[in-house]
Amino acid sequence: MSTSNAQPLPSERSTKGPFRLALAMVIVTTVTILWGALTTSTGSGLAFADWPLSDGELMPERSYTTLPGFFEHFHRLFASLAGLMSLALAVWLQAKGLGDAKARATAWFGGCLILTQGVIGGVGVLKGLPAATSVTHGTLAQLTLATFVWATYQLSNRYRMTPPAPGVAPGSGRKLVMAALIFVVLQTVLGAVARHTNSSHALWTHVGHSFVVFLIGSIATAFSIGKLSDTPGIRGLSRAIVLLLIVQIALGFVALAIRNSAGKTPENVANLGTATVISVHVLIGALLTVLMAALAAHVFRATRRELS
């Protein structure tokens, strides 16, 4: 009787640790986006005019004695933590050969994105927050979040255990869910342009485009449920996306009604209620990016070509 000493393939080894780190990375990035939204909504983006330090210190006094300093400095701290976590994830996967090649590539790509995003944010501070860097900074945050959602999924048990959907053509629906994800990110870009330029044209384009996002998102989720209803997770993700789209549109009109027409001025810090509502609107946009990226990743996995 013989025994086998064969070692498991890298993709078969436990990825529980990296999966938890990636999930934590998604949570920290989401918090960073919320904190960044609060920083912008309260006009606190230039509470510290230097970077990467704040007033030349790691923990300046104004970061815990003034609201603008608190918002801006802790946004930087959360962002730094997210960057370190992304580096740790990529190195861990590469050094131990964990996950498959796609997961490792996604982790490294996400790490490069978050580094670029952070540098652009810092340069923006040094340049006095021009609209170009602020919009790019905010958009890359959403793309970074979507990338790490994808990496988290690639390290999950669901990724390994999801078989190709029976009776569904390989690649079916991929363009549709990717289009929905792109439209969600584009809506983020339009929102960022409206917030950082205070342009009424950009604002109303953002409002009008929200209905396009709702339409494309509804079609993508309906297709996913119709074609992949037997794939675990598809129904839950699709329903959550539609619910968030409805909530987001409603909250968007509330934010539109209560916003300061002067834009992101430092005086906004005196009205934390309004700033919080607008920031929650930004947060839900980030959550929509999370769910749409997760749905796209799951559809890609379920519609892969079955190996013969």
Stockholm file with secondary structure:
# STOCKHOLM 1.0

chainA/1-308         MSTSNAQPLPSERSTKGPFRLALAMVIVTTVTILWGALTTSTGSGLAFADWPLSDGELMPERSYTTLPGFFEHFHRLFASLAGLMSLALAVWLQAKGLGDAKARATAWFGGCLILTQGVIGGVGVLKGLPAATSVTHGTLAQLTLATFVWATYQLSNRYRMTPPAPGVAPGSGRKLVMAALIFVVLQTVLGAVARHTNSSHALWTHVGHSFVVFLIGSIATAFSIGKLSDTPGIRGLSRAIVLLLIVQIALGFVALAIRNSAGKTPENVANLGTATVISVHVLIGALLTVLMAALAAHVFRATRRELS
#=GR chainA/1-308 SS CCCCCCCCCGGGSCCHHHHHHHHHHHHHHHHHHHHHHHHHHTTCTTSSCSSSSBTTBSSCTHHHHSHHHHHHHHHHHHHHHHHHHHHHHHHHHHHHTCSCHHHHHHHHHHHHHHHHHHHHHHHHHHTTCCHHHHHHHHHHHHHHHHHHHHHHHHTSHHHHHCCCCTTCCTTTTHHHHHHHHHHHHHHHHHHHHHHHHCCHHHHHHHHHHHHHHHHHHHHHHHHHHHHHTTSTTHHHHHHHHHHHHHHHHHHHHHHHHHSCTTCSCGGGGGCHHHHHHHHHHHHHHHHHHHHHHHHHHHHHHHTSCCCC
#=GC SS_cons         CCCCCCCCCGGGSCCHHHHHHHHHHHHHHHHHHHHHHHHHHTTCTTSSCSSSSBTTBSSCTHHHHSHHHHHHHHHHHHHHHHHHHHHHHHHHHHHHTCSCHHHHHHHHHHHHHHHHHHHHHHHHHHTTCCHHHHHHHHHHHHHHHHHHHHHHHHTSHHHHHCCCCTTCCTTTTHHHHHHHHHHHHHHHHHHHHHHHHCCHHHHHHHHHHHHHHHHHHHHHHHHHHHHHTTSTTHHHHHHHHHHHHHHHHHHHHHHHHHSCTTCSCGGGGGCHHHHHHHHHHHHHHHHHHHHHHHHHHHHHHHTSCCCC
//
